[in-house]
Amino acid sequence: MKTRIGVVVGSAIILIWCLLPIAWIISLSFKSQDAVTNGSPGFLPEEGGSAGWQNYKDVFDNPDFQQSIINSIGICLIATVLSVILATLAAYAIARLEFRGKKLVLTIALAIAMFPVVSLVGPLFDMWRTFGLFDTWIGLIIPYMSFTLPLSIWTLSAFFREIPWEMEQAAQVDGATSWQAFRRVIVPLAAPGVFTAAILTFFFAWNDFVFGISLTSTSNARPIPAALSFFVGSDPFNPPASLMAAGAVVATVPVIIIVLLFQRKIVAGLTSGAVKG
């Protein structure tokens, strides 16, 4: 009984701790700027200090923010598709083939995944200006793929190792080519891992701020997180916090929807590759 009560209390504390910032920012997005400036306490705005849905209307009426939504969706989808395709092929080769330097490849991939993002901003800024990739979609897609490919390769290689080699051989005995066996047998069996790699890649690209703010200068390629930093208003010493909160809520909604719709596949993908069976 005491154990059950402890679990319930602990779960409630963790839930409140995680959801409190979300509830606060949603509350802030419905307040007027005057209410925020005057220090409206609590979650609910004072009478006459509520902006309602006006903040969201102002956010969507902003042409730069509209373009940033298009940029984020396009860049994230392209980076996710390319990263998953390349990671699937590379992980299959690492899991199935024996070649010299395989451990070195995995070590380098892990080192790249752990490399500080900020340390690459300066060199990338100079390179992209020289190559004409600054402030372009490609200029963001390449860094996103560079940092998500290693993690995707590690995730997928674990799944490919769990798939029995005999299944691929059986498909080849039945007349399938190596490519057909890979595409029709191996990839469907590794679908949880492929889906997990796609989700992780999309989340990294969608939430990125450092590359988005450093490798863009206009709204041509600026993603949502970077676009939010330009909601400064007319007074630089009194930024429109409620408007920024509304923009942050809009930027978070797609991630929440994806998690709610595919939470079972995400959990299955994160756990299946680590279980022997």
N, C-alpha and C positions, 0 to 999 in steps of 0.2 A: 504493500500500500504506500509506504513512504517512498519507495523507488518510483512508483507511478506518479505520485505527486511531484517528486523532484523532476521527472522527465517533462511533465506538463508545464511546471513553472519555468524550467530552463528553456523549453521550446517557445513559451510565450515571451520571455525576455529577448531571445534571439530574434523572434519575429518582429517585436516592437523596435528593436535596435535597427533592423534592416529596413523596415517600412516607414519609420519616422521621417527620414530625409525625403522620401518620395511623397509622403502626405504633406510635408511642409512646403515643398516646391509646388505641388498642385495648388495648395491654399494660396501661396504667394502669387501664382499666375492669375488668380481671380481678383486680386486686390488692385486698387488704383495706385498710381505712383504717389499721389498725395498721402494715401494711407501708409505706404511703405516709408515715405520720408518722415512722417510724423510718428513713426514707431507703433503701428497698429499691433497690439499684442495678440498672441494666440493664433489659432488656425483660421478663425472666422474674422473677416474684416468688420470694422465698425460700421454703424449705420451711415449710409451716404458715402462710404469709402470703398465700395465694391465696384469694380469695373466689369464684372461678369465675363461674358464672352468677347468683350471688346478687345482685350489683349490678343486673343487668338485671331480675331479678325484683322487686327493691325499687323500681326506676324505674317499672315497669309497674303495680305495686300502689299507686303514689301517685295518688290521685284527681285532684289538680290537674294532674299531668302527662298523665293520660289525657284530661282536658278540653282541655289545650293541643294535643294531637295533633289532636283534632276541630276545634279552632279554626283551626289552621294549614291543615289540608286544606280546610276550608270556605272560609276567607277567601281563600286562594291560588287556588283553582279559580274562585271567583266573580270575583275581580279579574282573573284571566287571561282568562276568557271575555269579560267586558265590555270590557276593554282591547283585545283583539284585534279584536272586532267594530267598535268605534269607530275604531280605528287603520286597519282595512281600508277603511272608508268614507272616512275623511279622506285617507288616502294615495292612494286612487283619484282623489278630487277634485283633489288637488294635482298628480298626475301627468298627468291627462287634460284637466282644464279650465283655461282661461285666465281669471283674474280678478285684479282689482286687489288688491295687497297679499299676493300668494302668497309672495314671498320674505320678507316681514315675518313671515308665519305660521311659516315654517320657521325663521327666526332666533329667534323667540320660543320655539318648541318646543325648539330646541337650548339656549337659555339656561336654560330650565326644567330640562332634563335635567342641566345642569351646576351647578345651584343647590345650595348646601350644605344637606343634610337637617337638620342640627342647628339652623340658623338659623330653621327653621319650627316647631320643636317648641313653643316658647313661645306664639306666636300661635295655633297649632292647639289647644294645651291649653286656652287661654282660650275660643276659639270653640266647641270641642266641649263644654265644660262649660255654655256658654250655650245651645247648641242641643240639648242632651240626647244628643249622640253620643259622649260620653266613655265608655270601657269598653264599646263595642259593636262588632259586626262591621263595621257601616257606617263607623264612625269610623276603621277601619284600611283598609278597601277603598278609600275615596276617596283618601287619600294615596298608596297603592300605585299606583292608576290614574294619578294626577297625575304621578308620576315615571316610570312605564313607558310612558305614551302617547307622549311625544315620541320616545323611542328606537324604539318600534314604528312610528311614522309615518315616520321617516327610513328604517328598514329596508325597509318595505313599499313606500314610494314609489319606491325604487330598482328593485324588482322590477317594478312596474307600468310604469315607463318602458321596461323591456327587452321588454315584450310588444308585438308589432306591432299597431298600430291597425287594420290590415286584418282581423285575425281577429275583432275585435268588429264591424266593419262587415259582414263576411261573415255572421255570425250574425244580424244585424239584417235583412240582405237575405233570409235564409231564413225570416223571419217572427218572429224572437225580439224581444221588447221590450228596452229598454235594461237593465232590471233582470234579465231572463232571461239576456241576454248577459253581464252582469257576474257573475251567480251561477253560470252553467253553463260559461262559457268563461274569463273573466278570473281568477276566484278559484282554480279548479283549476290553472291555469298558474302562479299565484303561490303555490301550496301550500308550497314550501320556505321562502319568506319568511314566510308566515303561521305556519308551524310554528316558525321561528326566533324570531319575535316572541313567540309563546306561551311558549317555553322561557325566554327572557330575563325575561319578566314573572313567570313562576312562580318562577324562581330568586331574583329580587329580593325578592318577597314572602315566600318561604320563609326566606330568610336574614336578613331585617330584624330588627334589635334595637332601634334608636333609637325608632322609632314604637311598637313593641310594648311597650317598657318605660315609655314616656312617656305614652301615650294609653290605658293600662289601669291598673286598680287592683285587680282581682280576677281570678279564673280564668275569668270569663264570656267574655272575648275575648282573653285573654293567649295569644300564640303560643309555640311551643316555645323559640326563642332567649331570650325574656324569662323563660319559666318556669324555665330552667336557672339563672338568677341567683338564684332563691329557694331553691336547694338549699344552705342555709347550715348545716343541722344544729343541734345543741344548743350547740355551742361556736363563737361567731362568729370566734374567732382560729384555729380549726382546721377549716376547711370540708371537707366530704366530697369530696375531689378525685376519688376513684375513682367515687363515685356520679355526680358531674357528668360524668366522662369517659364513663360508660355512657350517660347521657342525650344527650351530644354525638354518640356513635356512632349512637344510635337516630335522632337528628335528621338525620344525614348519609346514612343508608342510602337513603331515597327519592331523594335527588339522585343518588347513585351509580347506582342502578338505572335512573333515567331516562337518564343519560348513556350507560350501557352498552347499553341497548336502542335508543336513537335516535341514537347517535353519528354514523352516516353521514348522517342527515338534518340533524343539527345542523351538521356540516361543510359539507354541500351548501348549506344555507341561508345560512351565513355567507359563502360564497365566490361563489355563483351570481349574486347581485345586483351584485357588483362586477366581473363579467366581461362584456365586450362580446361578443356573439356572435349 
